[in-house]
């Protein structure tokens, strides 16, 4: 993945022919006009094109070049950015991407994966639900890389994660450094390793600062912005309310923004996950950000280079201060 | 599409077996245990499941059940919502969806389509670029439905559109009714039929109100929010600036929001396309909204029910007042 190799698409462009024609020539299929064959061979020489693993598979059977991407919901910005990045990384290997959303249903997740497998997709990138994934061991023909979360019930799996503990800790330390002591945690299901690890980072930062963790300020298991908004309102109405929030994902940040629209308080907040409009609000939203392309490329790389030993990659994250995380306590 | 028919996935759930097992039983493949066969047949009877067209194709060859979705960029919210809706509509027919983004490159759009076709995807939903699509006639085996925009260079094509002229006219009338007379148009490439039609609606409303169109207030060919933001700033600095804006898509609305963050003026604005955070800003963003599921379902319906005569479906739109479109002129 270091330097971009010329692809079949580059050859098609250079030769001024369709991708299908290049594929036919490369695979030595009959009925290609001699002039077209010459143009394709000239382009192959000019570009130094070499059939790669993906192209070799294309010659053996079309569906093998299709990756499956299984996610919670593509209309959530985290997933749409991930999908765009997986598609771009796959295109570099001339692979297509089939995608599917399981919403919050582990049953649907399993059906999606089995349905993809039944139709010849044997390479999968999965953002796993919180359910047990031991059943995947029944499908030894499936090559699966997990992204963002560690799957439960699989002893050996390739996983690409964000540095969630570090991100949670850094976000909380950022708020502590501005003088906040009552910092609420707004979090999704702790059965998801990403959420669990971000919460661990939050607790680690509090402990290191000698600030006792107050369970009254910890909200778990909420991901829908409307519910987050109600929880934030409830917390702000406490006798001793939080002066700051750490949101473990972009959906929680949206819920905080919705709640604050109706409130006089101006608490500080930091969110895990960047989002398109984060810098348009006043103040801008301080976030823990990462390179989603790196997440996607790492996953595609692992898929295309299988190994008997399970691998775990950790993608770094960084804090981007935009205003909302720098508000002092009242 | 009126009442949901039981799917193979429903049968699998009812029988407590994998989708693959149901598929094997339905397609009378060998090596399925008798007890499993009985459970599947019992579930089929209980649910009244009947093999549909899609399932029948599954029996003939796996890849035929995969739809291709070709879009500009899935990380743009319009496309991610459309992709989610196409996926949901396809799942009802037990079809998988392959997707691809062509950014702004008509070359890449063509390569994507040819690449999908070369791998057995023969049913495509395309949001076409502004380039000529006459070359698609070379692929008579491809069943294509276009969404959101009319493709150029194809005399006969199935197309699902929004009611763009009505939406553009209604948005502009809404601003005129609040007393605005200097209304700017912020628009993408007019070679796209959707943009062209929304602009036509804008001009029609101005003409009907006897307000002369001022070309100084018309911005064309911008879609990147940063560029929109600079254009809005330039317009607000005119000797006779606009007091209101009509943005022809969500990206333009984001550019307006970015520009206004730095400005003292509070012009009115209405945007075509709803977006997740539109109601979180103060004031909320007044938008022209539509049911993206209806757009997607119509496209999938046309794909699965081919007809020799080209069809055109128009999905209605509505104006949702949230505050930004109701600001009076200064």
Interface residues (C-beta under 8 A of the other chain):
Chain A: X9 X12 X13 X18 X19 X20 X23 X58 X62 X63 X65 X66 X73 X74 X75 X77 X79 X80 X81 X83 X84 X87 X88 X91 X94 X96 X97 X98 X99 X100 X101 X107 X111 X114 X115 X116 X117 X118 X119 X120 X121 X254 X257 X258 X261 X276 X277 X279 X280 X281 X282
Chain B: X9 X12 X13 X18 X19 X20 X23 X58 X62 X63 X65 X66 X73 X74 X75 X77 X79 X80 X81 X83 X84 X87 X88 X91 X94 X96 X97 X98 X99 X100 X101 X107 X111 X114 X115 X116 X117 X118 X119 X120 X121 X254 X257 X258 X261 X276 X277 X279 X280 X281 X282
